[in-house]
């Protein structure tokens, strides 16, 4: 076989291989296209666009939380999950707020468990815009749920989605995430059952520059808030806690000062010194959830968000002022 014939034969073989590969690729793409809707129905976010707000009103029946900050609006991602909705800020690598409706039947369910779940990036948010497990490793901070995993026991997918980083912030662990904040989450569920359901919005506040963690530079919140609205009673209660150790009990050093209970890692990573509440005589004491009840409007002022835009605030009774009035009456008795 001369050189020209060899070249012709090799060219024909190359074209045949390319044609076969193209056909295989076309078949694969067709199969993916055919089956993609099933994947979307089970794992993707509910809603047409991540940049489009108001795609899951069932999670914020009194209006999606709104802000007039154009920069925040332009850069935000919006996700709709089985158990919650969130507005996520790639600048802080955290949610700005997470909204959920607590129903009695869901809270009493135990279909799903957090066992075997792990924290993972949100599959619908670009990875450079969110945190990863490496960011939290040896950071001194917990991976703190905004919509608690314990609220998601009614559905296995809801439980899995609650571990997405679009629902997580860096939170002090000892005496906070694994202490008073956990107690607040339990109290929220109890109040929802007692009051025939509740609407809850939870999120971080970055009032002070606490720095960041990890290679992704995940912003550390200075405070965390939780707003609980009871539609049937038209009552609202709001909590604002510093992102710091808030022990219920404490020990004193020999010199009478409060003992530092932080771990070596927490001290190294500049986790705040334990904070204590005070009695009327200004003596320090352990804190309870009720110490952090604030006016609902305070959280709106600090965040720049309207959390119940469809409701006239004059029609809502703020439990903070109700408790304040009760205290005044006790003092006059």
Backbone bond lengths (Angstrom), bond angles and torsions (degrees), N, CA, C in turn:
res aa  C-N    CA-C-N  psi(-1)  N-CA   C-N-CA  omega(-1)  CA-C   N-CA-C  phi
1 X - - - 1.467 - - 1.535 108.52 -
2 X 1.391 115.37 124.82 1.464 117.15 -178.91 1.531 110.65 -75.14
3 X 1.339 115.97 175.80 1.457 122.09 -174.70 1.518 112.25 -62.81
4 X 1.347 117.58 -40.54 1.469 121.16 -178.88 1.513 111.54 -63.06
5 X 1.340 115.96 -41.86 1.477 119.67 179.63 1.531 110.80 -65.32
6 X 1.348 116.85 -39.17 1.469 120.50 178.43 1.523 111.34 -61.61
7 X 1.357 115.09 -43.64 1.465 119.60 -179.90 1.518 110.56 -64.13
8 X 1.331 117.27 -40.39 1.467 121.80 179.46 1.529 111.08 -63.79
9 X 1.330 115.44 -42.16 1.472 119.64 -178.79 1.529 110.90 -65.88
10 X 1.337 116.06 -42.30 1.456 119.23 179.74 1.523 111.46 -66.28
11 X 1.327 117.32 -38.50 1.467 121.50 178.62 1.513 111.09 -63.19
12 X 1.339 115.77 -42.37 1.477 120.20 179.39 1.517 110.90 -63.11
13 X 1.355 116.26 -41.48 1.475 120.72 179.67 1.525 110.81 -64.80
14 X 1.340 116.62 -41.53 1.466 121.59 179.93 1.525 111.76 -62.60
15 X 1.330 115.92 -42.19 1.464 120.62 178.55 1.525 111.57 -65.15
16 X 1.332 115.55 -37.12 1.473 119.89 179.80 1.524 110.76 -65.68
17 X 1.350 116.07 -41.90 1.459 120.59 179.92 1.511 110.42 -65.12
18 X 1.343 116.58 -44.02 1.464 121.10 179.11 1.514 111.95 -61.44
19 X 1.358 115.20 -40.29 1.463 120.01 -179.97 1.518 110.57 -64.94
20 X 1.346 116.23 -41.22 1.468 120.47 178.89 1.528 110.73 -64.17
21 X 1.368 115.67 -44.43 1.462 120.28 179.88 1.519 111.10 -62.34
22 X 1.334 116.44 -39.91 1.471 119.99 179.11 1.521 110.79 -63.37
23 X 1.357 115.38 -41.67 1.473 119.34 179.71 1.525 111.25 -64.54
24 X 1.352 116.51 -41.04 1.465 120.41 178.80 1.517 110.21 -63.34
25 X 1.370 115.90 -44.69 1.464 120.31 -179.82 1.518 110.73 -62.15
26 X 1.317 116.52 -39.40 1.471 120.53 179.23 1.518 110.87 -64.40
27 X 1.338 115.29 -40.51 1.466 119.29 179.67 1.528 110.86 -64.77
28 X 1.354 115.96 -42.02 1.462 120.16 179.56 1.515 110.50 -63.26
29 X 1.358 116.38 -46.37 1.467 120.16 179.94 1.515 110.89 -61.29
30 X 1.347 116.08 -38.30 1.466 119.60 179.37 1.526 110.65 -65.81
31 X 1.351 115.42 -40.40 1.474 119.28 179.92 1.518 110.83 -64.84
32 X 1.353 115.77 -42.14 1.469 119.41 178.66 1.505 110.27 -62.25
33 X 1.339 115.89 -43.79 1.458 119.86 -179.05 1.514 111.13 -62.23
34 X 1.339 116.35 -39.05 1.462 120.95 -179.02 1.520 111.70 -66.40
35 X 1.345 116.35 -38.21 1.464 119.99 -173.82 1.520 113.72 -97.77
36 X 1.325 118.07 -9.82 1.474 120.96 -177.94 1.512 113.80 -56.78
37 X 1.353 120.22 -39.29 1.464 119.41 -179.61 1.517 113.36 -57.78
38 X 1.350 116.85 -33.84 1.461 119.33 179.79 1.525 110.85 -66.92
39 X 1.349 116.21 -39.92 1.458 120.19 177.63 1.520 109.49 -64.36
40 X 1.330 115.85 -44.12 1.466 120.72 -178.43 1.517 111.51 -60.06
41 X 1.317 116.93 -40.37 1.459 121.11 -177.24 1.518 111.89 -64.95
42 X 1.335 117.01 -29.33 1.455 118.65 -173.39 1.514 114.02 -99.93
43 X 1.358 116.85 -33.55 1.454 118.54 -171.01 1.523 115.36 -117.89
44 X 1.309 118.32 -21.59 1.456 119.48 -176.03 1.515 110.57 -82.36
45 X 1.336 114.61 166.93 1.449 118.69 179.33 1.511 110.67 -70.01
46 X 1.313 115.98 150.24 1.444 120.71 176.75 1.518 107.80 -82.25
47 X 1.295 118.04 122.18 1.454 121.20 -177.57 1.508 110.49 129.64
48 X 1.327 119.36 149.09 1.445 122.75 -172.15 1.523 115.20 -74.18
49 X 1.324 118.94 -37.06 1.452 121.57 -173.22 1.528 110.56 -138.60
50 X 1.341 115.10 138.56 1.467 118.95 177.41 1.518 111.91 -68.70
51 X 1.325 116.89 -22.75 1.451 120.43 -179.06 1.524 112.01 -95.35
52 X 1.317 117.50 5.02 1.459 121.87 -178.01 1.520 110.86 -103.55
53 X 1.325 118.73 120.07 1.469 120.58 177.39 1.518 112.49 -77.75
54 X 1.320 116.00 172.93 1.472 122.89 174.82 1.524 113.87 58.12
55 X 1.332 116.99 42.01 1.463 120.38 179.60 1.525 113.55 -100.14
56 X 1.342 118.08 -6.97 1.473 119.21 178.49 1.534 109.48 -143.73
57 X 1.334 116.88 69.80 1.465 120.95 -176.90 1.517 114.58 -60.29
58 X 1.335 117.52 -17.91 1.467 119.40 178.87 1.532 111.45 -64.62
59 X 1.338 117.25 -22.47 1.464 121.00 179.18 1.523 112.59 -89.33
60 X 1.322 117.88 -16.66 1.475 121.24 175.16 1.524 108.67 -138.36
61 X 1.345 115.81 72.32 1.472 121.89 -174.52 1.524 114.65 -63.68
62 X 1.326 117.63 -13.88 1.468 120.75 -179.93 1.531 111.20 -107.03
63 X 1.330 113.58 22.66 1.448 121.09 178.34 1.508 112.20 103.23
64 X 1.341 115.93 138.83 1.457 119.16 176.05 1.524 109.49 -66.55
65 X 1.338 118.24 134.11 1.462 120.03 176.40 1.529 111.31 -51.34
66 X 1.303 116.43 134.39 1.470 120.77 -174.16 1.525 111.46 -125.60
67 X 1.332 114.32 151.75 1.461 121.65 175.59 1.523 108.59 -137.86
68 X 1.321 116.21 155.90 1.459 120.85 177.66 1.524 111.39 -97.96
69 X 1.336 117.21 3.50 1.465 121.81 179.79 1.533 109.00 -75.39
70 X 1.312 117.11 104.06 1.460 122.12 -175.32 1.521 112.56 -64.04
71 X 1.330 117.69 -36.59 1.467 120.49 179.58 1.517 111.14 -63.20
72 X 1.327 115.39 -43.32 1.464 120.33 178.74 1.527 110.37 -63.98
73 X 1.322 116.41 -42.78 1.462 120.71 -179.20 1.524 111.27 -63.36
74 X 1.320 117.48 -40.20 1.465 120.44 -176.86 1.527 112.37 -68.68
75 X 1.322 116.51 -36.47 1.467 118.06 -175.26 1.534 113.98 -91.90
76 X 1.319 117.97 -10.16 1.469 121.09 -173.54 1.522 113.25 -72.17
77 X 1.339 114.37 152.05 1.458 122.85 168.14 1.523 108.08 -111.30
78 X 1.321 116.93 144.93 1.464 121.90 178.37 1.527 107.96 -118.79
79 X 1.334 116.10 126.98 1.464 119.39 178.14 1.520 110.69 -124.71
80 X 1.310 115.03 144.60 1.465 122.38 176.81 1.516 108.41 -117.98
81 X 1.300 115.89 123.22 1.460 121.00 -179.46 1.523 109.90 -117.68
82 X 1.327 115.25 175.96 1.469 119.56 -179.07 1.525 110.60 -60.88
83 X 1.339 116.58 -41.24 1.462 119.74 -173.70 1.514 116.05 -108.49
84 X 1.341 118.03 -5.73 1.463 119.17 -176.40 1.524 110.68 -163.53
85 X 1.322 115.76 169.14 1.463 123.17 172.32 1.517 107.96 -129.75
86 X 1.341 116.67 153.47 1.452 119.06 -178.62 1.517 111.72 -147.70
87 X 1.324 114.97 152.13 1.458 122.44 167.04 1.513 106.30 -107.84
88 X 1.329 116.00 119.32 1.463 121.87 -171.60 1.521 109.80 -108.95
89 X 1.338 115.52 135.57 1.459 121.24 -177.47 1.532 110.30 -109.10
90 X 1.337 118.24 111.20 1.473 119.84 179.10 1.518 113.37 -67.89
91 X 1.339 117.91 -14.46 1.460 120.52 178.09 1.528 111.17 -71.05
92 X 1.331 117.13 -37.92 1.465 121.43 178.90 1.521 112.06 -99.99
93 X 1.338 116.80 -12.72 1.482 123.52 -175.78 1.535 111.00 63.84
94 X 1.333 115.80 29.92 1.467 121.42 179.85 1.522 109.03 -139.62
95 X 1.342 117.07 163.36 1.465 118.60 170.27 1.524 110.28 -69.48
96 X 1.325 115.91 152.85 1.467 120.83 171.63 1.519 109.59 -88.00
97 X 1.326 115.64 -36.06 1.460 122.78 174.50 1.518 108.36 -156.10
98 X 1.316 116.02 154.64 1.462 123.08 174.52 1.522 107.23 -131.92
99 X 1.332 116.25 124.08 1.463 121.45 -176.14 1.523 110.41 -111.01
100 X 1.332 115.75 140.24 1.475 120.78 177.63 1.523 109.86 -149.73
101 X 1.312 115.19 148.11 1.462 122.08 174.77 1.521 107.52 -104.16
102 X 1.325 116.47 120.08 1.464 120.98 -179.52 1.518 109.60 -94.10
103 X 1.328 115.49 114.07 1.466 121.85 178.78 1.517 109.21 -104.81
104 X 1.316 115.81 143.94 1.470 120.67 -176.60 1.525 110.99 -57.89
105 X 1.339 117.13 -45.72 1.469 119.77 -176.97 1.528 111.57 -62.90
106 X 1.326 117.83 -33.93 1.466 120.65 178.26 1.526 111.44 -72.32
107 X 1.322 116.29 -40.25 1.462 120.32 -178.45 1.526 112.19 -68.41
108 X 1.315 116.47 -26.18 1.463 120.40 179.64 1.529 112.64 -89.18
109 X 1.324 116.58 -4.11 1.465 121.76 -179.29 1.524 110.45 -84.80
110 X 1.318 116.10 153.26 1.467 120.96 176.78 1.528 109.98 -140.42
111 X 1.310 115.90 43.62 1.466 122.04 -178.72 1.531 111.00 -69.30
112 X 1.334 116.00 -39.57 1.462 120.80 -174.44 1.525 111.93 -113.50
113 X 1.331 115.14 155.67 1.462 121.87 178.63 1.523 108.91 -131.08
114 X 1.339 116.49 152.87 1.466 120.34 177.98 1.526 112.25 -80.26
115 X 1.320 116.48 -5.40 1.457 121.04 178.73 1.522 109.50 -59.75
116 X 1.322 116.55 134.43 1.468 124.36 -179.65 1.527 113.86 74.10
117 X 1.336 117.94 1.74 1.464 119.70 175.26 1.533 108.80 -82.38
118 X 1.308 116.53 154.29 1.465 120.68 177.09 1.519 109.85 -142.90
119 X 1.317 115.88 155.71 1.461 121.22 -179.85 1.521 109.52 -74.52
120 X 1.319 116.54 130.10 1.465 121.56 -177.13 1.529 109.86 -141.40
121 X 1.337 117.30 157.20 1.460 119.64 174.92 1.526 111.05 -62.95
122 X 1.307 115.74 149.17 1.466 120.95 175.46 1.522 107.73 -68.47
123 X 1.346 118.46 122.13 1.469 120.43 -175.88 1.518 114.21 -65.24
124 X 1.314 117.97 -11.77 1.457 120.66 -177.33 1.524 113.72 -106.67
125 X 1.329 116.55 6.41 1.461 120.25 176.93 1.525 107.82 -119.71
126 X 1.341 118.35 133.05 1.471 120.12 -179.39 1.531 111.01 -54.75
127 X 1.321 116.61 135.35 1.463 120.65 -176.30 1.524 114.91 -57.12
128 X 1.333 120.30 -37.84 1.472 117.70 178.21 1.525 113.32 -62.39
129 X 1.328 116.98 -17.39 1.467 120.76 -176.11 1.519 113.34 -91.90
130 X 1.352 117.79 -3.86 1.460 119.49 -175.49 1.524 111.18 -135.61
131 X 1.318 114.68 173.57 1.462 121.10 -176.73 1.524 111.27 -81.02
132 X 1.324 114.99 172.97 1.461 122.15 173.91 1.527 108.36 -140.06
133 X 1.316 116.52 171.28 1.465 120.23 179.33 1.524 111.77 -61.23
134 X 1.322 117.07 -33.08 1.469 120.76 -179.31 1.528 111.19 -62.27
135 X 1.323 116.63 -32.42 1.468 119.45 -179.62 1.522 111.40 -64.09
136 X 1.327 116.82 -33.94 1.469 121.11 -175.98 1.529 112.48 -88.87
137 X 1.333 116.78 -17.15 1.466 119.71 -177.11 1.529 110.77 -62.66
138 X 1.331 116.27 124.73 1.464 123.32 178.99 1.524 112.27 55.68
139 X 1.330 116.77 30.32 1.465 120.83 -179.71 1.527 112.08 -87.60
140 X 1.336 115.90 -18.35 1.462 119.80 -174.88 1.520 112.97 88.26
141 X 1.343 116.89 -0.15 1.462 121.46 -177.90 1.526 110.89 -123.14
142 X 1.332 115.10 147.53 1.462 121.47 174.10 1.523 110.37 -78.79
143 X 1.325 114.43 161.16 1.464 121.24 169.36 1.531 105.88 -88.44
144 X 1.318 115.91 95.68 1.457 121.34 -169.73 1.523 113.41 -90.35
145 X 1.340 115.95 119.70 1.472 121.19 175.79 1.529 110.07 -66.66
146 X 1.327 116.73 140.73 1.455 121.36 168.09 1.534 109.18 -91.73
147 X 1.316 117.83 -52.79 1.463 120.15 167.12 1.525 105.69 -88.98
148 X 1.339 118.63 111.70 1.466 121.26 -171.24 1.529 113.09 -63.60
149 X 1.321 115.24 145.24 1.466 119.88 175.43 1.522 110.76 -60.00
150 X 1.335 116.74 -33.84 1.473 120.36 -179.27 1.527 112.69 -65.80
151 X 1.345 117.71 -16.61 1.470 120.88 175.69 1.518 111.56 -80.31
152 X 1.338 117.46 -10.88 1.468 122.04 -169.53 1.518 114.09 -107.31
153 X 1.322 117.32 17.19 1.460 119.99 -177.14 1.520 113.80 -68.27
154 X 1.322 116.95 -9.80 1.470 121.08 -176.94 1.519 112.90 -79.01
155 X 1.363 118.11 -11.07 1.459 119.61 -173.51 1.527 109.47 -157.15
156 X 1.337 117.26 131.50 1.472 121.29 -175.91 1.524 111.92 -65.18
157 X 1.323 117.60 -40.94 1.456 120.20 179.85 1.529 110.64 -68.42
158 X 1.327 116.68 -38.51 1.468 120.28 176.46 1.523 110.24 -59.45
159 X 1.330 116.78 -40.59 1.461 121.34 178.49 1.524 110.45 -62.53
160 X 1.324 117.37 -47.93 1.464 121.46 179.75 1.519 111.07 -59.66
161 X 1.323 116.82 -44.99 1.462 121.27 -177.25 1.526 112.94 -67.33
162 X 1.321 117.06 -24.12 1.465 119.42 179.51 1.525 111.48 -68.86
163 X 1.341 117.40 -13.82 1.459 122.36 178.92 1.527 112.32 -95.44
164 X 1.323 117.62 5.61 1.459 121.18 174.82 1.532 109.20 -70.12
165 X 1.313 116.88 144.78 1.466 120.30 -178.80 1.529 113.16 -67.48
166 X 1.307 117.67 -11.58 1.471 120.15 173.91 1.526 111.15 -72.98
167 X 1.348 117.35 -5.44 1.470 123.12 178.83 1.532 111.95 -117.05
168 X 1.349 116.65 12.99 1.464 120.96 -168.95 1.530 111.26 -125.44
169 X 1.343 115.90 143.92 1.472 121.68 172.69 1.527 109.21 -133.79
170 X 1.340 118.11 156.93 1.466 119.93 173.13 1.535 109.45 -68.48
171 X 1.319 115.56 118.58 1.463 120.53 -175.05 1.521 109.96 -129.22
172 X 1.320 116.43 136.49 1.468 120.15 174.84 1.526 108.27 -56.28
173 X 1.333 116.72 135.87 1.462 120.74 -173.76 1.515 113.97 -87.59
174 X 1.346 115.83 -71.20 1.467 120.03 -177.68 1.522 111.18 -62.11
175 X 1.323 114.93 131.58 1.469 122.52 177.90 1.535 113.09 62.09
176 X 1.349 116.39 19.51 1.461 119.12 174.60 1.527 108.11 -140.26
177 X 1.342 117.60 -89.98 1.466 120.17 178.02 1.521 111.31 -57.17
178 X 1.334 115.23 -40.11 1.470 120.08 179.06 1.519 110.66 -102.08
179 X 1.328 115.82 35.67 1.454 121.00 -179.78 1.510 111.00 -153.17
180 X 1.320 116.64 -111.95 1.460 121.83 -172.99 1.536 112.69 -63.31
181 X 1.341 117.50 -34.19 1.475 120.05 178.98 1.529 110.36 -67.68
182 X 1.318 115.95 -40.41 1.466 120.04 176.56 1.521 110.51 -62.17
183 X 1.330 116.70 -39.00 1.459 120.64 176.71 1.533 110.93 -64.09
184 X 1.328 116.57 -38.33 1.464 120.53 177.54 1.524 110.81 -63.90
185 X 1.314 117.02 -39.34 1.469 120.55 178.24 1.532 110.63 -63.55
186 X 1.332 115.95 -41.77 1.469 119.71 177.15 1.524 110.56 -63.69
187 X 1.332 116.36 -43.24 1.463 121.20 179.54 1.529 110.28 -61.43
188 X 1.330 116.92 -38.88 1.460 121.33 179.57 1.522 110.96 -60.95
189 X 1.325 116.57 -44.18 1.471 119.97 178.59 1.526 111.02 -64.77
190 X 1.329 116.65 -41.36 1.470 120.09 178.77 1.522 111.21 -63.35
191 X 1.330 116.73 -42.62 1.464 120.79 178.99 1.532 111.16 -65.01
192 X 1.321 116.51 -37.67 1.466 120.32 179.00 1.524 110.89 -63.69
193 X 1.329 117.11 -41.98 1.464 120.74 178.84 1.527 110.42 -67.51
194 X 1.335 116.23 -42.11 1.468 120.72 -178.69 1.534 112.31 -66.80
195 X 1.335 116.13 -30.57 1.460 119.88 -175.67 1.533 113.70 -106.49
196 X 1.328 115.34 18.90 1.473 120.74 175.80 1.521 112.33 63.17
197 X 1.330 116.41 43.96 1.457 121.15 175.89 1.512 112.76 105.48
198 X 1.323 115.37 159.93 1.465 120.57 -179.93 1.513 110.34 -156.73
199 X 1.320 114.92 155.39 1.460 123.35 172.91 1.523 106.86 -109.80
200 X 1.332 116.56 127.44 1.463 120.56 -172.58 1.532 110.57 -126.67
201 X 1.324 115.81 133.90 1.468 121.48 172.55 1.525 107.87 -125.03
202 X 1.333 115.90 129.11 1.461 122.28 -176.43 1.521 109.26 -129.44
203 X 1.330 116.87 146.86 1.449 117.94 178.49 1.513 114.02 -175.83
204 X 1.327 116.16 178.42 1.470 122.20 179.86 1.521 112.07 -97.68
205 X 1.318 115.54 159.75 1.465 122.32 171.31 1.524 107.20 -128.95
206 X 1.319 116.15 136.28 1.462 121.62 -178.44 1.531 108.64 -114.00
207 X 1.336 114.28 67.95 1.457 119.98 -175.33 1.523 111.49 -80.16
208 X 1.302 116.88 -30.41 1.457 122.38 178.37 1.520 107.63 -121.18
209 X 1.306 116.89 153.13 1.462 120.52 177.13 1.526 109.19 -81.13
210 X 1.322 115.72 99.02 1.466 120.97 -179.12 1.531 111.08 -95.78
211 X 1.320 117.32 4.60 1.452 119.59 179.19 1.520 112.40 84.86
212 X 1.327 115.26 -164.59 1.462 121.57 -176.57 1.526 109.77 -135.27
213 X 1.327 115.37 169.80 1.463 120.86 173.53 1.530 108.94 -125.01
214 X 1.322 115.18 149.70 1.453 121.16 170.96 1.515 116.00 73.83
215 X 1.334 113.50 172.13 1.462 121.75 178.99 1.525 111.57 -63.53
216 X 1.338 116.25 -31.22 1.474 120.75 -178.99 1.521 112.57 -77.78
217 X 1.335 116.27 -8.70 1.473 121.87 -179.49 1.543 111.12 57.99
218 X 1.318 114.27 61.92 1.460 121.63 177.51 1.524 108.95 -79.17
219 X 1.312 117.44 122.32 1.468 121.33 -175.68 1.527 111.35 -68.80
220 X 1.332 115.73 139.04 1.468 122.26 178.62 1.525 108.63 -93.01
221 X 1.330 118.91 120.14 1.473 120.30 178.89 1.521 111.95 -66.84
222 X 1.329 116.11 147.37 1.467 120.11 173.27 1.522 109.97 -83.13
223 X 1.345 116.58 -30.55 1.464 122.78 -178.25 1.534 109.83 -143.05
224 X 1.313 114.82 162.92 1.462 122.62 172.05 1.522 108.57 -127.96
225 X 1.332 115.60 143.34 1.465 119.20 179.12 1.514 110.97 -124.40
226 X 1.310 114.51 155.75 1.469 121.82 173.25 1.524 107.88 -143.15
227 X 1.328 115.25 124.33 1.464 122.87 179.01 1.528 108.06 -112.11
228 X 1.328 116.21 128.21 1.475 121.08 -178.73 1.530 108.30 -123.13
229 X 1.325 115.85 119.05 1.467 121.18 -179.77 1.522 109.26 -114.24
230 X 1.339 115.58 131.42 1.462 121.78 179.40 1.529 108.29 -106.52
231 X 1.327 118.21 101.02 1.471 121.44 -172.46 1.523 114.90 -59.24
232 X 1.334 116.92 -41.57 1.471 119.09 -175.97 1.520 111.76 -67.87
233 X 1.311 117.30 -34.72 1.465 121.70 -179.30 1.535 111.68 -91.64
234 X 1.349 115.62 -14.31 1.476 121.64 -174.89 1.528 110.80 55.73
235 X 1.333 114.31 42.73 1.460 121.34 177.89 1.522 109.41 -118.46
236 X 1.327 115.08 151.87 1.461 119.75 -179.60 1.523 109.17 -138.32
237 X 1.333 115.32 145.31 1.455 120.15 175.78 1.522 107.39 -136.93
238 X 1.327 116.70 137.45 1.458 121.51 -176.62 1.524 110.68 -127.34
239 X 1.330 115.41 141.44 1.459 121.89 179.14 1.527 108.82 -122.53
240 X 1.311 116.31 140.61 1.464 122.52 176.64 1.518 108.31 -135.29
241 X 1.333 115.87 113.26 1.471 120.36 -176.59 1.517 110.54 -118.31
242 X 1.338 117.42 139.47 1.466 119.39 171.66 1.524 109.68 -66.15
243 X 1.315 116.65 143.59 1.463 121.03 177.71 1.520 107.88 -81.12
244 X 1.327 114.25 75.44 1.464 122.39 -173.81 1.525 108.62 -151.93
245 X 1.335 118.11 162.55 1.470 119.08 174.25 1.523 110.19 -62.20
246 X 1.335 116.38 127.51 1.470 122.02 -179.88 1.532 108.01 -127.04
247 X 1.324 117.17 72.30 1.467 120.19 -174.30 1.526 113.13 -67.12
248 X 1.329 114.92 146.74 1.467 120.40 176.52 1.525 111.24 -82.58
249 X 1.313 115.46 -22.01 1.469 120.86 175.96 1.520 108.35 -135.04
250 X 1.308 117.39 160.77 1.463 119.88 179.62 1.517 110.16 -152.17
251 X 1.327 113.39 163.32 1.464 120.28 177.74 1.521 109.00 -117.51
252 X 1.314 115.30 154.75 1.459 120.74 179.61 1.526 110.78 -107.19
253 X 1.324 116.12 145.59 1.460 121.07 172.50 1.536 109.14 -75.40
254 X 1.317 116.84 172.04 1.460 121.37 -179.46 1.526 111.28 -58.47
255 X 1.334 116.02 -35.20 1.466 119.55 -178.59 1.524 113.53 -80.46
256 X 1.363 116.62 1.60 1.456 120.48 177.61 1.513 114.40 92.51
257 X 1.317 117.16 -5.16 1.467 119.94 177.55 1.528 110.13 -78.68
258 X 1.344 115.72 159.77 1.466 120.49 -178.60 1.524 109.86 -74.59
259 X 1.317 116.26 132.62 1.457 121.64 -177.54 1.530 110.99 -70.81
260 X 1.321 116.15 137.68 1.465 122.59 177.27 1.522 108.40 -82.82
261 X 1.311 117.45 113.71 1.470 121.72 -176.47 1.523 112.80 -99.46
262 X 1.326 117.73 8.64 1.456 119.80 179.55 1.527 111.69 -69.97
263 X 1.329 116.32 150.00 1.462 120.82 175.93 1.528 109.11 -75.34
264 X 1.331 116.18 166.63 1.465 120.70 177.78 1.525 110.79 -59.18
265 X 1.341 116.32 -39.53 1.468 120.45 179.30 1.519 110.88 -64.36
266 X 1.338 116.60 -42.43 1.461 120.25 -179.91 1.525 111.38 -64.72
267 X 1.327 116.59 -38.99 1.467 120.10 177.14 1.528 109.77 -65.27
268 X 1.331 116.59 -44.49 1.463 121.56 -179.84 1.526 111.01 -60.55
269 X 1.333 116.90 -39.71 1.460 121.33 -177.29 1.536 112.30 -88.47
270 X 1.331 116.02 10.13 1.465 122.47 174.55 1.532 113.64 61.85
271 X 1.341 115.64 35.33 1.462 120.00 169.71 1.530 107.04 -63.56
272 X 1.336 118.96 135.30 1.470 120.95 -175.02 1.527 113.49 -56.69
273 X 1.322 114.97 151.20 1.459 122.00 175.01 1.539 108.44 -61.46
274 X 1.338 118.18 145.11 1.470 119.88 178.39 1.521 112.23 -52.36
275 X 1.327 114.86 135.97 1.460 120.50 179.39 1.523 109.46 -106.99
276 X 1.331 115.52 145.86 1.460 120.20 -176.68 1.516 110.30 -126.70
277 X 1.301 114.63 153.31 1.460 119.84 174.97 1.530 108.27 -88.90
278 X 1.317 116.05 170.80 1.461 119.73 -175.16 1.521 111.83 -129.14
279 X 1.308 114.70 146.23 1.458 121.58 172.43 1.530 108.96 -76.47
280 X 1.320 117.04 169.94 1.479 119.11 176.44 1.520 113.19 -55.51
281 X 1.342 116.72 -27.39 1.471 119.63 179.03 1.530 111.93 -85.70
282 X 1.355 116.24 9.03 1.467 123.87 176.82 1.530 113.91 72.20
283 X 1.321 117.47 9.71 1.456 119.38 175.07 1.531 109.38 -79.12
284 X 1.346 118.04 138.74 1.466 119.99 -178.36 1.520 111.86 -67.17
285 X 1.294 115.41 147.28 1.466 122.30 175.68 1.523 108.37 -147.60
286 X 1.326 115.69 166.98 1.453 120.12 175.91 1.529 110.89 -67.71
287 X 1.330 115.91 153.89 1.466 121.37 -176.25 1.522 111.74 -96.29
288 X 1.331 115.26 152.84 1.465 123.30 171.75 1.526 107.37 -128.66
289 X 1.325 116.00 165.13 1.462 120.79 -174.50 1.529 112.47 -56.03
290 X 1.332 117.14 -38.26 1.461 121.56 -176.30 1.534 112.90 -63.36
291 X 1.327 116.75 -19.29 1.466 119.33 177.88 1.523 112.56 -67.11
292 X 1.316 117.01 -14.94 1.462 120.37 -172.63 1.533 113.18 -115.17
293 X 1.330 116.21 19.09 1.466 120.24 173.07 1.530 108.23 -73.73
294 X 1.315 115.83 130.36 1.473 121.27 -179.60 1.525 109.32 -132.64
295 X 1.323 118.38 164.95 1.465 119.66 173.83 1.524 110.61 -61.47
296 X 1.289 115.69 137.02 1.468 121.84 179.59 1.536 110.79 -54.57
297 X 1.325 117.01 -39.52 1.465 121.18 -177.78 1.528 111.99 -66.62
298 X 1.332 117.87 -23.92 1.463 120.48 178.41 1.524 110.46 -62.24
299 X 1.336 116.59 -41.85 1.458 120.51 -179.23 1.531 110.33 -68.41
300 X 1.317 116.77 -37.36 1.465 119.31 176.46 1.527 110.42 -63.33
301 X 1.315 116.95 -40.05 1.468 120.53 179.51 1.525 111.41 -66.34
302 X 1.326 116.81 -41.02 1.464 120.27 -177.65 1.522 112.93 -72.24
303 X 1.334 117.69 -31.29 1.466 121.23 -177.19 1.520 113.51 -95.77
304 X 1.331 116.66 -23.97 1.459 120.04 -175.39 1.512 113.36 80.13
305 X 1.344 117.05 13.29 1.465 121.65 179.96 1.527 111.23 -108.54
306 X 1.325 115.61 147.94 1.456 122.94 166.41 1.526 105.70 -99.40
307 X 1.331 116.27 116.71 1.462 119.36 -172.31 1.526 113.93 -92.15
308 X 1.312 118.23 -18.20 1.469 121.53 177.17 1.534 108.13 -131.07
309 X 1.319 117.55 64.63 1.468 120.19 -171.78 1.523 115.17 -64.46
310 X 1.331 117.89 -20.47 1.468 120.48 -178.42 1.528 112.98 -88.69
311 X 1.323 116.69 -3.51 1.464 119.67 -175.07 1.528 110.10 -114.71
312 X 1.306 115.72 136.87 1.457 121.25 173.75 1.524 108.55 -71.91
313 X 1.325 116.65 118.87 1.466 120.49 -175.54 1.523 112.61 -60.32
314 X 1.332 116.91 -23.38 1.464 120.39 179.57 1.532 111.94 -70.31
315 X 1.335 116.11 -17.83 1.467 120.76 -179.64 1.523 112.26 -89.12
316 X 1.334 117.16 -2.86 1.465 121.94 -177.15 1.524 109.95 -105.44
317 X 1.326 116.22 135.22 1.469 120.00 174.45 1.522 108.62 -94.80
318 X 1.318 115.90 118.85 1.459 121.56 178.55 1.529 108.63 -83.72
319 X 1.326 116.59 119.16 1.461 121.71 -176.43 1.531 111.43 -62.80
320 X 1.329 117.32 -25.60 1.467 120.33 177.29 1.526 110.73 -56.57
321 X 1.335 116.22 -48.76 1.468 120.34 -178.50 1.528 111.39 -71.78
322 X 1.327 115.64 -30.18 1.465 120.29 176.11 1.528 109.89 -63.52
323 X 1.331 116.50 -45.01 1.467 120.89 179.48 1.531 110.70 -68.38
324 X 1.316 116.26 -35.82 1.456 120.58 178.67 1.524 111.04 -62.49
325 X 1.314 115.89 -41.74 1.456 121.31 178.95 1.528 110.85 -66.57
326 X 1.332 116.64 -39.08 1.463 120.83 178.06 1.526 111.11 -63.09
327 X 1.350 116.45 -39.29 1.465 120.25 178.60 1.522 111.62 -65.51
328 X 1.327 116.41 -39.19 1.467 120.73 178.43 1.527 111.32 -63.43
329 X 1.335 115.25 -40.73 1.457 119.92 179.34 1.523 111.42 -64.98
330 X 1.326 117.00 -37.90 1.467 121.41 178.40 1.520 111.03 -64.86
331 X 1.344 115.40 -39.41 1.462 119.95 -179.26 1.531 112.13 -65.89
332 X 1.335 116.45 -29.58 1.465 120.63 -178.33 1.521 113.27 -88.19
333 X 1.332 116.08 -6.91 1.470 119.05 -179.80 1.510 111.55 -79.90
